[in-house]
Amino acid sequence: SVSAYKNVMFMHGLGGQAKDFSMAEGWIKKAHPGTKVLSLPLFNAVASFQDLQTQVDGMVAFIGNLTASDPSWNDYILIGHSQGGLLTRAFLESAEHKVHTYISLAGIQNGVYGLFGPLSLGNFTREALFEILYTELAEDYLCYANFWNDPNHHALYLKYNTFLPRFTGEAPSSRLSEYKENFLRLKEAHFFGSPHDGIVIPWQSELFGFYPQNCDFCEGKVLSMEQTEPYIKDTYGLKTLSERKSLFLHEISGVQHMQWILDEQVFSTHVIPLLV
């Protein structure tokens, strides 16, 4: 029998794995019986620390095979959490996808400039990390380097970060018009972020905000999405999506980073109503 609800696909975050979505899958099926849910069985645990382009390429191949062989994945809903939010957005730009609705939960859309997880180990300050992360070695092998966005070393970010500025359109890419065309295949896109995230710095990156260039001590100096260059220049379609009334930014107070997928009240209140 064909479900009345669209299929749902999920991509986990850094250090995460497919089973991270198992509770959420249960909540979806309780609310919407018969929904087909797939948590992508890709780049689990330590494999999620690989460079992001390798992971996007893997997603493009896996999802392409799935949607080509199973017609129920025409017009589906794609959800990404944390690093998975950036990976899924890069997937949407890279593939002639069949996604109807896209949902990013605390996705690191404009990268990070803050220490968390393994990055907070050792004696590095965030001001010094560019010296390690903006190198060819780091960019080729380490996901952190691919989403490290140092506003005080923007030229080095553009030169050495081989991933994020290509997908934001800040750095030249021969595929940019294709990225934009693919991204605009979406019918609807929802981005969720919280001031109480506790992991992503600045948290506004989850809603396409970021620090301005050369901000020195950057706290409290965050640009909104509408003030950022990729939006103003509409490099990959954000502005077009917004003007089409298809882009929705949700700033939700009081939600910590993992609660989006592990807290039933948060997930049921904010995400489940969109899964139609």
N, C-alpha and C positions, 0 to 999 in steps of 0.2 A: 504494500500500500504506500502511496505517496503521502508524505507528511504535508500538512497545511503550512508548516513553518520552513523557512529557509535553512539549509545546512549551515553549520557553524564550524569554523576552523580556528585554531588557536596556536600562537607561537609564544613560547616561554622566554624568560629573561636570562640574564647573565648568571651562570652557576645553576640555573634551573633545569628542569626536565619535563618531558611530556606529562608525567603523572601529576605535576603541580596543578593541573586543571581538572583533576578527577572530581573534587568536591563541587566545583562550578558546573561541571557536566551534569552532575546529579541534580543541582538546583535548576538547570535549564530544562532537563527532562521532566522534572516535577511540575514546572510551570507550563511547559510546552511539550506534552507527551508526543513521542514519535519523531522529535527533532534528531537529525543525524549530526553527531558531534565528532570532530577529529582534532585531537591535540597532536600537532606534528611531531613525529618520532625522530626528530633531527637535532643534531648538535647538543646532545644532553650533557649536563654536568660540565666536566673539564673541557669537552669539545666546544662548549659555548665561548671559550676564551680565544678561539682562533680568530684570525682576521675576518672582518665582516663581509668582505666581498666573496670569500670562499663560502660563507654561510648563505648569502643571498643566491649565489649560483646554485647551491644545493637545493634551496627552496624553489627556485625557478624550474629546475629539472623535475623535482618530486611532484610539485603541484601541477606542472604542465602535463605530466603523465597521467595524474589522477583525473584532471578535468577533461582530458581527451578521451579517457576510457570509461568515465562514469558521468552520464548526462545529468545526474542529480546535483552535480557541482556546477551547474550553470546558474549564475545569480545567487551566490552564497554570501555569507557574512564572515569577514575576517577580523579576528581580534589579536592584538599584540600587546604584551605587557613588558614594560621597562626596556631593556635592550631589544626585546622582541617587537616593541613598537617601532623602533628605528629600522630593524630588519624588514618588517612587513611593509613599511612605507617604501623602502628601497626596492622591495619586490614589486610593489604596485607600479613603481616607475619603470621597472626593468622588463616587465612581461605584458603581453597582450592578455591580461587576466580576465576572469569572469566574476569579479567581486562586485556585489551590489552595494553593500554597506560595510564600511571600515570603522573599527573601533580601536583607538589607541588608549590603553590604560597606563598612565604614568610613563609614557613612551619618551625616550630621550631624543626628541625630534631635532633640536638644534645643538645636541651634544651636551657636554658637561664641562664645568670648570670648578671642580671641587673634589676633595679626597673622600673616598668611600671604599669599603671592602679592602681587598689587598693593596689598593693604592694608598691607604692610610698607614701602611706598615713602613718601617724604615724612617729615615731622617729627612725625607724630601718634603719641601714645602710645595704648595701648588704653584707658586711663582717659578719654581725651578724645574718642574716636571717636563716642561717643553723640551729641555735639553736631552732627555732620554726618549720621550715619546715622538718628537718630530725628527725621527731618523728613519732611514730606509728599512733597517732591520726591524724596528718596532712596528712600523706601518705594515710590513709584510706578514707579521706573525701574531700580532697582539690586538685584540679588539679594542682595548682602552685607547690605543693610539689613534684608532679610526674614529672615535667620537670625542677625543680631547680637543676642546675648542678654547684656546687661550686668547682672550681678547686683547692682551697686551703684546702678543706676538702674531698678529694677524697675517703678516706676509709669510711667516714660516708655516702657519696653519695652511695657507693656500698652497704653499710650495710642497710641503711634506705630507700633509694629511691626504692620503690617496682615496679616501672614501667619502666622508661627510660633505666637503665642499663641492664634490661632483654632483651629489644628489640634491644639494640645496641650490645648485646653479651658481654658486659663488666662484667656482673655479671652472675653467673652460672644459667642456666635454663635447665630443663630436655627437654624442647621443642625446643631448639636452632636449631637443625638440621631440624626440621619441619618448623621453622620460615624461615630458609634459603631456603628450598625447595619451600615454598609458595611464598616468595618474588621473586624468580627467575622464577616464572610462567609469570612474566611481559615480554612483547615483547619490551617495550620502557618505559623509565622513564625520566622525565624532572623536574629539580629543579630550581626555579627562586628565586633570591635574589638581593637586592640592597643595596649599601653602604648608601643610603639615606632613608632607611626603617624607622628609627625613633622610632621603638617600640622594636624590637628584639635585645638584646644585648648578645653576639656580633652578628652583622647581618650575619656574615659568617656561623653561625649555620644553616642558610637557605640552605647553599651549603655544609653542612657536615664538616665545619671547627669548631674549638673551641679553647679556651685558653688552654695552656699546664698546667699540674699539678704544683701546688706550684709556680704560676707566680706572687704572691704578688700583685703589681700594674700591672694589666694584660693588660691594653690598649696597642695596638700596638704589642702584642706578640701572634698573632693568628696562630695556625697550620692550614695548608690546609687539605682538605679531605685526600690526599695521605699520610699525616704525622700522621694521627690519628690511634689509635690502632684497632678500628673495621674495618677500611679499610685494614690496613696492614695484619691483621690476617684473613680478609675476613669472619668475624664472621657470618654475615647474608646475604652475597652475593653481597655487594657493589662492591668489586674488580672484582668479576666474571662478574657482569653486565657491568662494565666498559670495561673489556677485550673483552666482546661480542660486544662492540660498541653499547650498548643499553642504556647507561647512559649519560645524557646530563645535564651539569651544565651551567646555564645562569646567568651571572652577568650583570645586567642592571642598568646603572647609572640613578639617578634622579627619581626613583619611590618610593613614600611613601607607607607605609604598606597597607593602604586600597585601594590605587589606582589600585591594581591588579584586583579587582573585581568591582570598582566603576567608573573607568575612561575608557571611550569607546576607546580612542586611544591606551592606554596601552594594554587593553584586546584584541582589534582587531589586534594589531601589533604582539603581542607575543603569545597569546593563541589560537586564532581562527585558524591560519594555522596548528596547531597540531591536530585539531579535525576532522581528516579524517580517 
